């Protein structure tokens, strides 16, 4: 299985050279102990081809990004038929007719004879095992193409995928992947992996999923301090809020989701099912579409949600959930026997209900690396996304 780390700060195991590049910290929770590229000498790609080569080869790598890598137009454009399932207004996403999706799932939607999109965005850059990808300076940005770890990738980290701003921050952004079109590409894809850390990453203006885990096992994953920015000029809800945000449907996944900022989305933020044990702790959900939802929990989804803050989230969980979830509706003492501590209450402001006392699945956490939890009142956006290390 493959493991990878993507974050702004590096692990303590890094060499002094990498530490000098601004890489510090360590993963909490299920991916605790991930080493990524370890003590490999850092490399500094200068072209998109060189970046692809470093990420995809078989050598352990610490890869430092010091510029913008714009993949748009590197593979040309193509045209295909499509459809408009969500409306024909200027704010509505359209769908590429990938594998007959329009005919099979949206047969009554208005047809579009030709959609032109960038080919590079359709499939992410292949990331092999034992890699650390770190943004440095103000221009560590990947545009127009995502990252894909699959089929046995181990020990990897992503650091600092941040919003692209002209400031002297440690920035690494994944942005602008065919944002007009559903099925135009994902930002980060895991399938058949283990020991993955995604930290201080910002994703913006993505065609479909910002982060997707499934359907194969993604193993032990920690996603921390990330900015999942759903604001876009095109969306499936036609209101500037992205619907396809976080998709967790792997067949054997342990996911720590801590300290993240999820905002301006309209659904699947996240969707959890398959066989996924999710620890959602100290995250901040903000301004979710009033007609949409944050969580979607299906069969095989098991969610412990503690110490989170929900502000302006009218519907926190979609109706009809068939998975199991515990939200610490009163005392958190039920967690003590498996977590070694009490669970922490969530906090709500101008938001809907999110209440479940189902503790039947908490035994699945026993004996595993569990992230700490602070009071929900301490949750803020001060340390998420770009430039916040």
Secondary structure by P-SEA (a helix, b strand, c coil): cbbbbbcccccccccaaaaaabbbbbbccccccccccccccbbbbccaaaaaaaaccccccbbbbccccccccccbbbbbbbbbcccccccbbbbccccccccccccccccccbbbbbcccccccccccbbbbbbcccccccccbbbbbcccccbbbbcccccccccccbbbbbcccccccccccccbbbcccccccccbbbbcccccccbbbccccccbbbbccccccccccccccccccccccccccccbbbbbbcbbbbcccccccbbbcccccccccbbbbcccccccccccccccbbbbccbbbbccccccccccccbbbbccccccccccccccbbbbbbbbccccccccccccccccccccbbbbbcccccccccccccccc
